[in-house]
Amino acid sequence: MSDNIRLRFAPSPTGPLHIGGLRTALYNYLISKKSKGKFILRIEDTDLKRYNKKAEKHILDSLKWCGISPDESPEKPGNYGPYRQSERKNIYKKFIAILIKSGNAYFAFDKKEKLEEKRKKCEKNGETFIYNWHNRLKFNNSLSIRNEKTKKLTQNNNYVVRFKTVHSGKSKNMITVNDEIRGKIQVDLNNLDDKIICKSDGMPTYHLANVVDDYLMKITHVIRGEEWLPSLALHCQLYNAFGWEKPKFAHLPLILKPTGTGKLSKRDGEKYGFPVYPIKWKDESKKSEIKGFKELGYESKALINFICFIGWNPGNENEILSLNELIENFSINRIIKSGAKYDIEKAKWFNQSYVRKLPNKTFKIILENKINISQLNSERINKIIELLKERLTFKNDILIESNNILEEPKNLDKNFINKEWSKDLNNVIIELNRYIKENHLIKPEKIKDYYLNQLKNNNIKIGIGMQALRLCIIGKISGPDLFIIIEILGNSKINKRISKTLNKIND
């Protein structure tokens, strides 16, 4: 494998980059890098009416945040530009002319109203309207009218160009295409319509522009979503019509809703309250801002790891893989054929795994910017971080978790007090507080030994006793290692907290 291997991600900037688009970009990136090839970003903006400049920026910024850097793009031009289709209009004209001259395409002058009328009539009769070999001569196009009239009509620039679907004259006219994920796919060309490949505004449709650009940019692998499978036969016919070698095709499985039924959509995020964009998106029509994974506190590396596993696995038990490890392990033949569920809880699990690996200085900066930790020395700050890292889903959660330790408890678990608090338990904690005060330099290990002996001597269950002591110190009956908390806070603060809590309980 070498530089000759070239893959591309070719989004249409009509809206924000969805998680499905990000996965497509990632898979193309991984295959290109594993093959020591090139990853190209091409903006497919032939639909000028729906083009959104902010959407293009969202795509570029999302890829940048995720660390998926293209080797060639509108921002980093190579030898095969331009990298926006709207800037390649003159290039397409040449290839449209070639198809018309070879008889593989033709001018069509039909009015939209006439076609819509025909379509509705077919629907009324329970039929599907198809414009192709069986009726194209009944419509107003360059195949059914004289050359003189065609020439006159084309001068008015009020036409579209349709691709002429091949018809063998047989009842079945099969084309076989190989898909790297799904194997051999067969399509009956008799059932395909003559697709429009050039619109009335002179811009090519996706189908033509896509094929021409892939050929001119020397794309060797076309890895795209399952939704493009119905277009595969047409694209192969276009390659055949030009006499070009086809790239390898692979169509990725759908990303399904968390329920496992139906394709995950952009609206599902708002509906169910989970992110579907890498970074935030400002919806001008609704005058609202939708947070992405970034704004919700996810690590970009964790997001990449998560989406890679939606529809792929390395064939072993390893799940936490860096980008370089994903490149090393990735292969098309490990991509599944069926749809894969979008599990946001799994995304949180991935993020938790990456947060645990972050250096302590990352958390120290967060703490220094938000809370007063000046009273703690560096050793104790590191102890807090080490104590809490394992419990964090997002790195900023350390603010809440550390406040639970550093701030005096404001609320107590009343349910525990009502159910489990007893006179004996109360007395044991009073005795412990006295012991700590009289031995103010004593280490947490000694405090633990003393307290456990007191619980045993008074026939109090260790679990209840530990929950009670934790309640007195942080106000909760569960949390990180209690005796490390005691070490961090110091015996003087522990004395004060236990005393205040006992006063509240015994008032």
ROVOTI-862764 format. One record per residue (C-alpha): x, y, z. Coordinates in nm, 2 decimals, always signed. Layout:
REM ROVOTI-862764
+--------+--------+--------+
:     c1 :     c2 :     c3 :
+--------+--------+--------+
:      X :      Y :      Z :
...
+--------+--------+--------+
//
This chain:
REM ROVOTI-862764
+--------+--------+--------+
:     c1 :     c2 :     c3 :
+--------+--------+--------+
:  +0.00 :  +0.00 :  +0.00 :
:  +0.12 :  +0.35 :  -0.07 :
:  +0.02 :  +0.71 :  -0.15 :
:  -0.18 :  +0.56 :  -0.43 :
:  -0.45 :  +0.46 :  -0.18 :
:  -0.69 :  +0.76 :  -0.15 :
:  -1.01 :  +0.78 :  +0.04 :
:  -1.25 :  +1.07 :  +0.09 :
:  -1.52 :  +1.21 :  +0.31 :
:  -1.76 :  +1.41 :  +0.10 :
:  -2.03 :  +1.57 :  +0.32 :
:  -2.31 :  +1.80 :  +0.19 :
:  -2.30 :  +2.12 :  +0.41 :
:  -2.68 :  +2.16 :  +0.44 :
:  -2.68 :  +2.10 :  +0.82 :
:  -2.45 :  +2.01 :  +1.11 :
:  -2.22 :  +1.71 :  +1.11 :
:  -2.42 :  +1.42 :  +1.25 :
:  -2.26 :  +1.14 :  +1.45 :
:  -2.32 :  +0.90 :  +1.15 :
:  -2.12 :  +1.14 :  +0.92 :
:  -1.84 :  +1.15 :  +1.18 :
:  -1.82 :  +0.77 :  +1.18 :
:  -1.80 :  +0.77 :  +0.80 :
:  -1.52 :  +1.02 :  +0.81 :
:  -1.34 :  +0.82 :  +1.08 :
:  -1.36 :  +0.49 :  +0.89 :
:  -1.23 :  +0.65 :  +0.57 :
:  -0.95 :  +0.81 :  +0.78 :
:  -0.85 :  +0.49 :  +0.95 :
:  -0.84 :  +0.29 :  +0.63 :
:  -0.63 :  +0.55 :  +0.45 :
:  -0.38 :  +0.58 :  +0.73 :
:  -0.35 :  +0.21 :  +0.78 :
:  -0.27 :  +0.18 :  +0.41 :
:  -0.02 :  +0.47 :  +0.42 :
:  -0.25 :  +0.66 :  +0.18 :
:  -0.43 :  +0.99 :  +0.18 :
:  -0.75 :  +1.11 :  +0.34 :
:  -0.94 :  +1.38 :  +0.14 :
:  -1.22 :  +1.61 :  +0.25 :
:  -1.44 :  +1.72 :  -0.04 :
:  -1.74 :  +1.96 :  +0.02 :
:  -2.03 :  +1.85 :  -0.20 :
:  -2.23 :  +2.17 :  -0.23 :
:  -2.40 :  +2.12 :  -0.56 :
:  -2.74 :  +2.19 :  -0.39 :
:  -2.69 :  +2.56 :  -0.38 :
:  -3.04 :  +2.63 :  -0.24 :
:  -2.97 :  +2.43 :  +0.07 :
:  -2.61 :  +2.52 :  +0.11 :
:  -2.53 :  +2.65 :  +0.46 :
:  -2.19 :  +2.82 :  +0.52 :
:  -2.22 :  +2.76 :  +0.89 :
:  -2.28 :  +2.40 :  +0.83 :
:  -1.95 :  +2.38 :  +0.63 :
:  -1.77 :  +2.54 :  +0.92 :
:  -1.93 :  +2.30 :  +1.17 :
:  -1.80 :  +2.00 :  +0.96 :
:  -1.45 :  +2.15 :  +0.95 :
:  -1.44 :  +2.24 :  +1.32 :
:  -1.58 :  +1.90 :  +1.42 :
:  -1.32 :  +1.71 :  +1.23 :
:  -1.05 :  +1.93 :  +1.38 :
:  -1.17 :  +1.88 :  +1.73 :
:  -1.18 :  +1.50 :  +1.68 :
:  -0.83 :  +1.49 :  +1.54 :
:  -0.93 :  +1.36 :  +1.20 :
:  -0.71 :  +1.58 :  +0.99 :
:  -0.75 :  +1.56 :  +0.61 :
:  -0.44 :  +1.55 :  +0.39 :
:  -0.62 :  +1.75 :  +0.13 :
:  -0.92 :  +1.98 :  +0.18 :
:  -1.06 :  +2.33 :  +0.09 :
:  -0.83 :  +2.46 :  +0.37 :
:  -0.54 :  +2.24 :  +0.27 :
:  -0.55 :  +2.22 :  -0.12 :
:  -0.35 :  +1.94 :  -0.29 :
:  -0.31 :  +1.86 :  -0.66 :
:  -0.67 :  +1.76 :  -0.73 :
:  -0.87 :  +2.07 :  -0.64 :
:  -1.08 :  +2.26 :  -0.62 :
:  -1.22 :  +2.07 :  -0.31 :
:  -1.57 :  +2.24 :  -0.32 :
:  -1.80 :  +2.11 :  -0.60 :
:  -1.95 :  +2.45 :  -0.65 :
:  -1.60 :  +2.56 :  -0.78 :
:  -1.58 :  +2.27 :  -1.02 :
:  -1.88 :  +2.36 :  -1.24 :
:  -1.68 :  +2.40 :  -1.56 :
:  -1.52 :  +2.06 :  -1.51 :
:  -1.85 :  +1.88 :  -1.50 :
:  -1.97 :  +2.05 :  -1.83 :
:  -1.70 :  +1.87 :  -2.02 :
:  -1.81 :  +1.52 :  -1.89 :
:  -2.18 :  +1.59 :  -1.94 :
:  -2.10 :  +1.67 :  -2.30 :
:  -1.91 :  +1.34 :  -2.33 :
:  -2.21 :  +1.15 :  -2.21 :
:  -2.45 :  +1.32 :  -2.45 :
:  -2.22 :  +1.27 :  -2.74 :
:  -2.17 :  +0.90 :  -2.66 :
:  -2.55 :  +0.86 :  -2.64 :
:  -2.54 :  +0.78 :  -2.26 :
:  -2.73 :  +1.09 :  -2.17 :
:  -2.99 :  +1.32 :  -2.32 :
:  -3.15 :  +1.66 :  -2.28 :
:  -3.50 :  +1.66 :  -2.12 :
:  -3.73 :  +1.96 :  -2.15 :
:  -4.03 :  +1.83 :  -1.96 :
:  -4.21 :  +2.07 :  -1.74 :
:  -4.22 :  +1.98 :  -1.37 :
:  -4.60 :  +2.02 :  -1.36 :
:  -4.65 :  +1.77 :  -1.64 :
:  -4.42 :  +1.51 :  -1.47 :
:  -4.60 :  +1.57 :  -1.14 :
:  -4.93 :  +1.52 :  -1.31 :
:  -4.81 :  +1.19 :  -1.46 :
:  -4.67 :  +1.08 :  -1.12 :
:  -5.00 :  +1.14 :  -0.94 :
:  -5.19 :  +0.95 :  -1.21 :
:  -4.97 :  +0.65 :  -1.16 :
:  -5.01 :  +0.66 :  -0.79 :
:  -5.39 :  +0.68 :  -0.83 :
:  -5.37 :  +0.36 :  -1.03 :
:  -5.14 :  +0.19 :  -0.78 :
:  -4.84 :  +0.21 :  -1.00 :
:  -4.49 :  +0.36 :  -0.96 :
:  -4.39 :  +0.63 :  -1.19 :
:  -4.06 :  +0.57 :  -1.36 :
:  -3.90 :  +0.78 :  -1.64 :
:  -3.68 :  +0.53 :  -1.83 :
:  -3.65 :  +0.30 :  -2.13 :
:  -4.01 :  +0.19 :  -2.14 :
:  -4.16 :  +0.55 :  -2.17 :
:  -3.88 :  +0.80 :  -2.24 :
:  -3.98 :  +0.84 :  -2.60 :
:  -4.32 :  +0.96 :  -2.49 :
:  -4.17 :  +1.26 :  -2.31 :
:  -4.03 :  +1.59 :  -2.43 :
:  -3.66 :  +1.52 :  -2.47 :
:  -3.38 :  +1.51 :  -2.73 :
:  -3.45 :  +1.14 :  -2.80 :
:  -3.81 :  +1.20 :  -2.90 :
:  -3.79 :  +1.53 :  -3.09 :
:  -3.59 :  +1.65 :  -3.39 :
:  -3.23 :  +1.78 :  -3.37 :
:  -3.34 :  +2.12 :  -3.49 :
:  -3.59 :  +2.16 :  -3.21 :
:  -3.35 :  +2.02 :  -2.95 :
:  -3.09 :  +2.28 :  -3.06 :
:  -3.34 :  +2.56 :  -3.02 :
:  -3.46 :  +2.44 :  -2.68 :
:  -3.11 :  +2.40 :  -2.54 :
:  -3.03 :  +2.76 :  -2.63 :
:  -3.29 :  +2.87 :  -2.38 :
:  -3.10 :  +2.69 :  -2.11 :
:  -3.43 :  +2.55 :  -1.98 :
:  -3.35 :  +2.18 :  -1.96 :
:  -3.21 :  +1.91 :  -1.75 :
:  -2.98 :  +1.62 :  -1.86 :
:  -3.08 :  +1.27 :  -1.78 :
:  -2.86 :  +0.96 :  -1.78 :
:  -2.98 :  +0.69 :  -2.02 :
:  -3.03 :  +0.37 :  -1.82 :
:  -2.91 :  +0.07 :  -2.01 :
:  -3.19 :  -0.17 :  -2.13 :
:  -3.09 :  -0.51 :  -2.27 :
:  -3.44 :  -0.60 :  -2.41 :
:  -3.46 :  -0.89 :  -2.17 :
:  -3.72 :  -0.93 :  -1.89 :
:  -3.43 :  -0.90 :  -1.65 :
:  -3.12 :  -0.69 :  -1.70 :
:  -2.90 :  -0.76 :  -1.40 :
:  -2.58 :  -0.57 :  -1.29 :
:  -2.36 :  -0.72 :  -1.03 :
:  -2.14 :  -0.51 :  -0.80 :
:  -1.91 :  -0.62 :  -0.53 :
:  -1.94 :  -0.45 :  -0.19 :
:  -1.65 :  -0.49 :  +0.05 :
:  -1.89 :  -0.53 :  +0.35 :
:  -2.20 :  -0.70 :  +0.19 :
:  -2.04 :  -0.91 :  -0.09 :
:  -2.21 :  -0.93 :  -0.43 :
:  -2.51 :  -0.71 :  -0.49 :
:  -2.73 :  -0.76 :  -0.79 :
:  -2.97 :  -0.49 :  -0.93 :
:  -3.21 :  -0.51 :  -1.22 :
:  -3.14 :  -0.21 :  -1.44 :
:  -3.49 :  -0.24 :  -1.60 :
:  -3.63 :  -0.10 :  -1.27 :
:  -3.41 :  +0.21 :  -1.26 :
:  -3.52 :  +0.55 :  -1.38 :
:  -3.32 :  +0.79 :  -1.60 :
:  -3.17 :  +1.00 :  -1.32 :
:  -3.11 :  +1.37 :  -1.37 :
:  -2.74 :  +1.43 :  -1.37 :
:  -2.74 :  +1.80 :  -1.45 :
:  -3.00 :  +2.04 :  -1.31 :
:  -3.16 :  +2.34 :  -1.49 :
:  -2.92 :  +2.58 :  -1.31 :
:  -2.63 :  +2.41 :  -1.48 :
:  -2.51 :  +2.24 :  -1.17 :
:  -2.46 :  +1.86 :  -1.17 :
:  -2.65 :  +1.64 :  -0.93 :
:  -2.48 :  +1.44 :  -0.66 :
:  -2.46 :  +1.13 :  -0.88 :
:  -2.26 :  +1.28 :  -1.17 :
:  -2.04 :  +1.51 :  -0.96 :
:  -1.96 :  +1.23 :  -0.71 :
:  -1.84 :  +0.99 :  -0.98 :
:  -1.65 :  +1.25 :  -1.18 :
:  -1.47 :  +1.39 :  -0.87 :
:  -1.39 :  +1.04 :  -0.74 :
:  -1.23 :  +0.96 :  -1.07 :
:  -1.04 :  +1.29 :  -1.11 :
:  -0.92 :  +1.28 :  -0.75 :
:  -0.80 :  +0.92 :  -0.79 :
:  -1.02 :  +0.79 :  -0.51 :
:  -0.95 :  +0.42 :  -0.47 :
:  -1.21 :  +0.33 :  -0.20 :
:  -1.56 :  +0.48 :  -0.16 :
:  -1.67 :  +0.41 :  +0.20 :
:  -2.01 :  +0.57 :  +0.26 :
:  -2.34 :  +0.51 :  +0.44 :
:  -2.60 :  +0.24 :  +0.37 :
:  -2.84 :  +0.51 :  +0.24 :
:  -2.64 :  +0.53 :  -0.08 :
:  -2.68 :  +0.16 :  -0.17 :
:  -2.98 :  +0.24 :  -0.41 :
:  -2.75 :  +0.48 :  -0.60 :
:  -2.47 :  +0.22 :  -0.65 :
:  -2.60 :  +0.07 :  -0.97 :
:  -2.63 :  +0.41 :  -1.13 :
:  -2.28 :  +0.51 :  -1.02 :
:  -2.14 :  +0.19 :  -1.17 :
:  -2.32 :  +0.26 :  -1.50 :
:  -2.16 :  +0.60 :  -1.50 :
:  -1.82 :  +0.45 :  -1.46 :
:  -1.90 :  +0.20 :  -1.74 :
:  -2.02 :  +0.48 :  -1.97 :
:  -1.70 :  +0.67 :  -1.92 :
:  -1.49 :  +0.36 :  -1.95 :
:  -1.33 :  +0.42 :  -1.61 :
:  -1.21 :  +0.17 :  -1.35 :
:  -1.43 :  +0.16 :  -1.05 :
:  -1.31 :  +0.22 :  -0.70 :
:  -1.38 :  -0.04 :  -0.42 :
:  -1.72 :  +0.02 :  -0.26 :
:  -1.83 :  -0.03 :  +0.10 :
:  -2.16 :  +0.07 :  +0.25 :
:  -2.17 :  +0.12 :  +0.62 :
:  -2.45 :  -0.01 :  +0.84 :
:  -2.70 :  +0.23 :  +0.99 :
:  -2.66 :  +0.37 :  +1.34 :
:  -2.99 :  +0.28 :  +1.51 :
:  -3.18 :  +0.46 :  +1.78 :
:  -3.11 :  +0.35 :  +2.14 :
:  -3.42 :  +0.13 :  +2.12 :
:  -3.26 :  -0.06 :  +1.83 :
:  -3.54 :  +0.03 :  +1.59 :
:  -3.51 :  +0.28 :  +1.31 :
:  -3.22 :  +0.50 :  +1.20 :
:  -3.08 :  +0.75 :  +1.45 :
:  -3.18 :  +1.10 :  +1.34 :
:  -3.07 :  +1.45 :  +1.43 :
:  -3.40 :  +1.51 :  +1.60 :
:  -3.35 :  +1.21 :  +1.83 :
:  -3.09 :  +1.41 :  +2.03 :
:  -3.34 :  +1.68 :  +2.12 :
:  -3.62 :  +1.43 :  +2.17 :
:  -3.43 :  +1.20 :  +2.41 :
:  -3.18 :  +1.44 :  +2.56 :
:  -2.85 :  +1.30 :  +2.43 :
:  -2.58 :  +1.45 :  +2.20 :
:  -2.58 :  +1.36 :  +1.82 :
:  -2.32 :  +1.63 :  +1.71 :
:  -1.95 :  +1.64 :  +1.79 :
:  -1.96 :  +2.01 :  +1.88 :
:  -2.24 :  +2.26 :  +1.94 :
:  -2.48 :  +2.37 :  +1.67 :
:  -2.67 :  +2.70 :  +1.66 :
:  -3.01 :  +2.64 :  +1.50 :
:  -3.09 :  +2.98 :  +1.35 :
:  -3.45 :  +2.87 :  +1.25 :
:  -3.53 :  +2.78 :  +1.61 :
:  -3.30 :  +3.04 :  +1.76 :
:  -3.15 :  +2.78 :  +1.99 :
:  -2.81 :  +2.62 :  +2.06 :
:  -2.78 :  +2.24 :  +2.07 :
:  -2.48 :  +2.12 :  +2.27 :
:  -2.25 :  +1.86 :  +2.13 :
:  -2.02 :  +1.60 :  +2.29 :
:  -1.75 :  +1.87 :  +2.34 :
:  -1.97 :  +2.11 :  +2.53 :
:  -2.12 :  +1.83 :  +2.75 :
:  -1.77 :  +1.74 :  +2.87 :
:  -1.67 :  +1.44 :  +2.65 :
:  -1.31 :  +1.39 :  +2.56 :
:  -1.26 :  +1.39 :  +2.18 :
:  -1.05 :  +1.07 :  +2.20 :
:  -1.32 :  +0.90 :  +2.39 :
:  -1.58 :  +1.00 :  +2.13 :
:  -1.36 :  +0.86 :  +1.85 :
:  -1.32 :  +0.54 :  +2.04 :
:  -1.69 :  +0.51 :  +2.10 :
:  -1.82 :  +0.58 :  +1.75 :
:  -1.56 :  +0.35 :  +1.60 :
:  -1.71 :  +0.06 :  +1.79 :
:  -2.06 :  +0.14 :  +1.66 :
:  -2.07 :  -0.13 :  +1.39 :
:  -1.70 :  -0.25 :  +1.42 :
:  -1.49 :  -0.44 :  +1.67 :
:  -1.12 :  -0.55 :  +1.66 :
:  -1.21 :  -0.92 :  +1.71 :
:  -1.08 :  -0.94 :  +2.07 :
:  -1.18 :  -0.81 :  +2.41 :
:  -0.99 :  -0.48 :  +2.38 :
:  -1.22 :  -0.18 :  +2.37 :
:  -1.00 :  +0.12 :  +2.48 :
:  -0.79 :  +0.20 :  +2.18 :
:  -0.61 :  +0.52 :  +2.09 :
:  -0.64 :  +0.67 :  +1.75 :
:  -0.31 :  +0.51 :  +1.65 :
:  -0.42 :  +0.17 :  +1.78 :
:  -0.75 :  +0.20 :  +1.59 :
:  -0.55 :  +0.27 :  +1.27 :
:  -0.34 :  -0.04 :  +1.34 :
:  -0.63 :  -0.27 :  +1.42 :
:  -0.89 :  -0.14 :  +1.17 :
:  -1.01 :  -0.35 :  +0.88 :
:  -1.32 :  -0.34 :  +0.66 :
:  -1.39 :  -0.71 :  +0.71 :
:  -1.46 :  -0.64 :  +1.08 :
:  -1.75 :  -0.40 :  +1.00 :
:  -2.09 :  -0.56 :  +1.06 :
:  -2.36 :  -0.57 :  +0.79 :
:  -2.66 :  -0.50 :  +1.02 :
:  -2.74 :  -0.18 :  +1.20 :
:  -2.58 :  -0.10 :  +1.54 :
:  -2.75 :  +0.06 :  +1.84 :
:  -2.65 :  +0.41 :  +1.96 :
:  -2.58 :  +0.35 :  +2.33 :
:  -2.51 :  +0.68 :  +2.51 :
:  -2.43 :  +0.49 :  +2.84 :
:  -2.15 :  +0.32 :  +2.65 :
:  -2.02 :  +0.66 :  +2.54 :
:  -2.01 :  +0.77 :  +2.91 :
:  -1.82 :  +0.45 :  +2.99 :
:  -1.56 :  +0.52 :  +2.72 :
:  -1.53 :  +0.88 :  +2.85 :
:  -1.48 :  +0.76 :  +3.21 :
:  -1.20 :  +0.53 :  +3.09 :
:  -1.02 :  +0.83 :  +2.92 :
:  -1.08 :  +1.06 :  +3.21 :
:  -0.90 :  +0.82 :  +3.44 :
:  -0.59 :  +0.84 :  +3.22 :
:  -0.57 :  +1.22 :  +3.23 :
:  -0.27 :  +1.37 :  +3.41 :
:  -0.33 :  +1.52 :  +3.76 :
:  -0.23 :  +1.86 :  +3.64 :
:  -0.54 :  +1.87 :  +3.42 :
:  -0.76 :  +1.84 :  +3.73 :
:  -0.55 :  +2.07 :  +3.93 :
:  -0.61 :  +2.35 :  +3.68 :
:  -0.98 :  +2.29 :  +3.70 :
:  -0.98 :  +2.30 :  +4.08 :
:  -0.76 :  +2.61 :  +4.10 :
:  -0.99 :  +2.80 :  +3.86 :
:  -1.31 :  +2.72 :  +4.04 :
:  -1.26 :  +2.65 :  +4.41 :
:  -1.04 :  +2.77 :  +4.69 :
:  -0.77 :  +2.50 :  +4.75 :
:  -0.50 :  +2.74 :  +4.87 :
:  -0.53 :  +2.59 :  +5.22 :
:  -0.42 :  +2.26 :  +5.08 :
:  -0.06 :  +2.17 :  +5.00 :
:  +0.04 :  +2.00 :  +4.67 :
:  +0.05 :  +1.66 :  +4.82 :
:  -0.31 :  +1.68 :  +4.95 :
:  -0.44 :  +1.82 :  +4.62 :
:  -0.29 :  +1.52 :  +4.44 :
:  -0.45 :  +1.29 :  +4.70 :
:  -0.79 :  +1.45 :  +4.63 :
:  -0.74 :  +1.40 :  +4.26 :
:  -0.62 :  +1.04 :  +4.29 :
:  -0.91 :  +0.96 :  +4.53 :
:  -1.17 :  +1.10 :  +4.29 :
:  -1.04 :  +1.02 :  +3.94 :
:  -1.19 :  +0.67 :  +3.94 :
:  -1.54 :  +0.81 :  +4.02 :
:  -1.55 :  +1.07 :  +3.74 :
:  -1.75 :  +1.04 :  +3.41 :
:  -1.64 :  +1.38 :  +3.30 :
:  -1.33 :  +1.57 :  +3.41 :
:  -1.53 :  +1.87 :  +3.54 :
:  -1.72 :  +1.64 :  +3.77 :
:  -1.41 :  +1.67 :  +4.00 :
:  -1.55 :  +2.01 :  +4.11 :
:  -1.87 :  +1.85 :  +4.25 :
:  -1.68 :  +1.55 :  +4.40 :
:  -1.41 :  +1.77 :  +4.56 :
:  -1.67 :  +2.01 :  +4.70 :
:  -1.85 :  +1.71 :  +4.86 :
:  -1.52 :  +1.66 :  +5.06 :
:  -1.39 :  +2.01 :  +5.11 :
:  -1.71 :  +2.18 :  +5.20 :
:  -1.89 :  +2.11 :  +5.53 :
:  -2.20 :  +1.90 :  +5.48 :
:  -2.52 :  +2.12 :  +5.45 :
:  -2.77 :  +1.83 :  +5.43 :
:  -2.77 :  +1.50 :  +5.60 :
:  -2.92 :  +1.17 :  +5.49 :
:  -3.24 :  +1.18 :  +5.70 :
:  -3.35 :  +0.84 :  +5.58 :
:  -3.04 :  +0.68 :  +5.73 :
:  -3.07 :  +0.87 :  +6.05 :
:  -3.44 :  +0.77 :  +6.09 :
:  -3.37 :  +0.40 :  +6.02 :
:  -3.03 :  +0.33 :  +6.15 :
:  -2.92 :  +0.59 :  +6.41 :
:  -2.91 :  +0.45 :  +6.76 :
:  -2.80 :  +0.55 :  +7.11 :
:  -2.51 :  +0.31 :  +7.10 :
:  -2.40 :  +0.43 :  +6.76 :
:  -2.42 :  +0.79 :  +6.88 :
:  -2.20 :  +0.71 :  +7.18 :
:  -1.94 :  +0.53 :  +6.97 :
:  -1.90 :  +0.83 :  +6.74 :
:  -1.88 :  +1.07 :  +7.04 :
:  -1.61 :  +0.84 :  +7.18 :
:  -1.42 :  +0.84 :  +6.85 :
:  -1.43 :  +1.22 :  +6.83 :
:  -1.29 :  +1.24 :  +7.18 :
:  -1.01 :  +1.00 :  +7.09 :
:  -0.92 :  +1.20 :  +6.77 :
:  -0.92 :  +1.53 :  +6.97 :
:  -0.69 :  +1.39 :  +7.24 :
:  -0.46 :  +1.23 :  +6.99 :
:  -0.46 :  +1.51 :  +6.73 :
:  -0.15 :  +1.38 :  +6.54 :
:  -0.28 :  +1.03 :  +6.51 :
:  -0.27 :  +0.87 :  +6.16 :
:  -0.60 :  +0.76 :  +5.98 :
:  -0.50 :  +0.40 :  +6.00 :
:  -0.50 :  +0.42 :  +6.38 :
:  -0.83 :  +0.60 :  +6.38 :
:  -0.97 :  +0.32 :  +6.16 :
:  -0.85 :  +0.05 :  +6.39 :
:  -0.98 :  +0.22 :  +6.70 :
:  -1.32 :  +0.28 :  +6.54 :
:  -1.36 :  -0.07 :  +6.42 :
:  -1.28 :  -0.21 :  +6.77 :
:  -1.54 :  +0.02 :  +6.92 :
:  -1.80 :  -0.10 :  +6.67 :
:  -1.72 :  -0.46 :  +6.75 :
:  -1.73 :  -0.41 :  +7.13 :
:  -2.07 :  -0.25 :  +7.10 :
:  -2.21 :  -0.51 :  +6.86 :
:  -2.27 :  -0.25 :  +6.58 :
:  -2.24 :  -0.38 :  +6.22 :
:  -1.93 :  -0.25 :  +6.05 :
:  -2.14 :  -0.14 :  +5.74 :
:  -2.38 :  +0.07 :  +5.95 :
:  -2.09 :  +0.21 :  +6.15 :
:  -1.89 :  +0.32 :  +5.85 :
:  -2.20 :  +0.48 :  +5.69 :
:  -2.27 :  +0.67 :  +6.01 :
:  -1.91 :  +0.81 :  +6.03 :
:  -1.92 :  +0.90 :  +5.67 :
:  -2.25 :  +1.09 :  +5.73 :
:  -2.08 :  +1.29 :  +6.01 :
:  -1.79 :  +1.39 :  +5.78 :
:  -1.94 :  +1.45 :  +5.43 :
:  -2.32 :  +1.43 :  +5.49 :
:  -2.36 :  +1.12 :  +5.27 :
:  -2.35 :  +0.75 :  +5.34 :
:  -2.15 :  +0.65 :  +5.03 :
:  -1.85 :  +0.79 :  +4.86 :
:  -1.47 :  +0.74 :  +4.81 :
:  -1.24 :  +0.60 :  +5.07 :
:  -1.33 :  +0.76 :  +5.41 :
:  -0.99 :  +0.74 :  +5.58 :
:  -0.82 :  +0.91 :  +5.28 :
:  -1.08 :  +1.18 :  +5.32 :
:  -0.98 :  +1.21 :  +5.69 :
:  -0.61 :  +1.23 :  +5.59 :
:  -0.69 :  +1.51 :  +5.34 :
:  -0.90 :  +1.72 :  +5.57 :
:  -0.69 :  +1.67 :  +5.89 :
:  -0.80 :  +1.57 :  +6.24 :
:  -0.89 :  +1.93 :  +6.34 :
:  -1.16 :  +1.96 :  +6.07 :
:  -1.28 :  +1.61 :  +6.13 :
:  -1.34 :  +1.69 :  +6.50 :
:  -1.54 :  +2.00 :  +6.40 :
:  -1.75 :  +1.82 :  +6.14 :
:  -1.84 :  +1.53 :  +6.37 :
:  -1.93 :  +1.77 :  +6.65 :
:  -2.16 :  +1.98 :  +6.42 :
:  -2.33 :  +1.67 :  +6.28 :
:  -2.39 :  +1.52 :  +6.62 :
:  -2.54 :  +1.85 :  +6.74 :
:  -2.78 :  +1.85 :  +6.44 :
:  -2.88 :  +1.49 :  +6.49 :
:  -2.93 :  +1.52 :  +6.87 :
:  -3.11 :  +1.86 :  +6.87 :
+--------+--------+--------+
//
